[in-house]
Every structure is written in C-alpha cells, then in structure tokens.
C-alpha cells in the first residue's frame, strides 16, 4: 500500500535518444514497508517502454504487487507475460528479475467512495522478496511490431543528464 503522505523525488533524467528515461526515489511512498525503492522508466529506441523497480526489503519477507490499469482485453500468456488487445492492436507485458505470479484483478471496488472504472482491468503480478534482500523487477511494455528487446541494466548504469 502506498503511504498517502509519501512523495517521490525525481533523481535523474536523460533525453538520450536510445534510452530516454526518468528515475524516481519512491522510498517515502512505501515507508515502513520497504527499506528502499527506486523506479526507472525508460523509452528504448523509440520502440518500447521499460519500468525497472529496485527494492530492498526490511526485516520481514515482503509481497510486491505491481499493477497497471488498462481498458484492453488481458490474457496471461506465460509465467511472466500478459498480452493486451484493443482495437486490433496488441501489447506484450514481460517481467524479468524475480519469479512472479501474473494476475489480473477486477476494478470494481467494494467501497462506495471509490469512483467506478467501467470497462477496465488491473494487470500485473505478485512476487515475494525475502527479508533484508535487494531485488530488481523489470517490466517491459512491448508493442506488437517489436520483436527484439534489450536486457535492462541496473538503474545506476542508466544515462543521466542531471
């Protein structure tokens, strides 16, 4: 769960044409749940998107749940992949870095105070990280016309301008 009073500082950005990216420190957003959490989001070769989360757990095992809201039709296609389809287009979501359980969740809330999100679904995964452990999770969002993707390096190795 995200801490309402939490905030995310932008650590660095780069407009490098082959690796456009921004990196944020999300540690305050997950205060009390993770020792640290850094997220990098990149557009690679103007073709696909990668989201890399580097986390360190506290003194207990931690379940990480990664979700994305979509109006597309979702189908789990493998142990680390989901395919989205909408209006004749397809997008693959692939996860690397840790063993994960791919999932979909309804967006219908049991709470009357939540706004409805008709025609949508949450897609993503859950994974369990042991206590006092550093781990990285990389999610690639790959359009149907892209056949080849690169291994995403540690965030410290990403290009940066500031």
MOVEN-V862420 format. One record per residue. N is the residue number from 1. RES is the residue in one letter. OMEGA is omega in whole degrees, 0 to 359 (none if undefined). Layout:
BEGIN
N_RES_OMEGA + N_RES_OMEGA
END
This chain:
BEGIN
1_X_179 + 2_X_179 + 3_X_184 + 4_X_181 + 5_X_180 + 6_X_178 + 7_X_181 + 8_X_175 + 9_X_173 + 10_X_182 + 11_X_184 + 12_X_175 + 13_X_174 + 14_X_175 + 15_X_176 + 16_X_188 + 17_X_181 + 18_X_184 + 19_X_176 + 20_X_184 + 21_X_172 + 22_X_181 + 23_X_180 + 24_X_174 + 25_X_182 + 26_X_185 + 27_X_181 + 28_X_179 + 29_X_180 + 30_X_181 + 31_X_181 + 32_X_181 + 33_X_179 + 34_X_175 + 35_X_176 + 36_X_178 + 37_X_178 + 38_X_179 + 39_X_172 + 40_X_177 + 41_X_184 + 42_X_168 + 43_X_185 + 44_X_177 + 45_X_181 + 46_X_186 + 47_X_185 + 48_X_184 + 49_X_173 + 50_X_175 + 51_X_181 + 52_X_176 + 53_X_176 + 54_X_186 + 55_X_170 + 56_X_182 + 57_X_175 + 58_X_186 + 59_X_176 + 60_X_177 + 61_X_185 + 62_X_174 + 63_X_176 + 64_X_176 + 65_X_181 + 66_X_181 + 67_X_176 + 68_X_178 + 69_X_179 + 70_X_172 + 71_X_183 + 72_X_172 + 73_X_185 + 74_X_178 + 75_X_175 + 76_X_186 + 77_X_180 + 78_X_182 + 79_X_179 + 80_X_183 + 81_X_176 + 82_X_174 + 83_X_175 + 84_X_177 + 85_X_176 + 86_X_177 + 87_X_178 + 88_X_179 + 89_X_180 + 90_X_176 + 91_X_175 + 92_X_171 + 93_X_180 + 94_X_182 + 95_X_177 + 96_X_172 + 97_X_181 + 98_X_171 + 99_X_182 + 100_X_170 + 101_X_180 + 102_X_183 + 103_X_166 + 104_X_179 + 105_X_176 + 106_X_175 + 107_X_176 + 108_X_183 + 109_X_174 + 110_X_183 + 111_X_181 + 112_X_182 + 113_X_178 + 114_X_176 + 115_X_178 + 116_X_176 + 117_X_184 + 118_X_177 + 119_X_181 + 120_X_176 + 121_X_172 + 122_X_176 + 123_X_178 + 124_X_185 + 125_X_170 + 126_X_175 + 127_X_179 + 128_X_180 + 129_X_180 + 130_X_178 + 131_X_175 + 132_X_184 + 133_X_171 + 134_X_181 + 135_X_177 + 136_X_176 + 137_X_179 + 138_X_177 + 139_X_176 + 140_X_176 + 141_X_194 + 142_X_177 + 143_X_185 + 144_X_183 + 145_X_182 + 146_X_182 + 147_X_187 + 148_X_176 + 149_X_181 + 150_X_170 + 151_X_183 + 152_X_182 + 153_X_173 + 154_X_183 + 155_X_179 + 156_X_181 + 157_X_180 + 158_X_175 + 159_X_178 + 160_X_180 + 161_X_182 + 162_X_none
END
